[in-house]
Amino acid sequence: MNESQILGVISELAHTQLGWSGPLEPEMDLVEDLQLDSLKLLTLAVNVENHFQICLDPDDEAGIRSVGDLVSVIEHKLTRGTECTP
């Protein structure tokens, strides 16, 4: 899956799960531009993990500020094929 496809999925999740109605661009800040509070950030993280079958660990989450950051982390996890650990 490439960056464009990942961005498309994130965009769909933002529209259906978070009520975002505009276009989604990689440079957009999750908190400032998308106005995601802690509950919405958690909702996005859970939906991303479920859709892509990946686990976001605290180190990943700490480095995610923008939509592009999220796309990069997802792409990296998909190419590495890391499994979730309970």
HELIX and SHEET records of a PDB file:
HELIX    1   1 GLU A    3  LEU A   18  1                                  16    
HELIX    2   2 SER A   38  PHE A   52  1                                  15    
HELIX    3   3 PRO A   58  ALA A   62  1                                   5    
HELIX    4   4 VAL A   67  ARG A   80  1                                  14    
END                                                                             
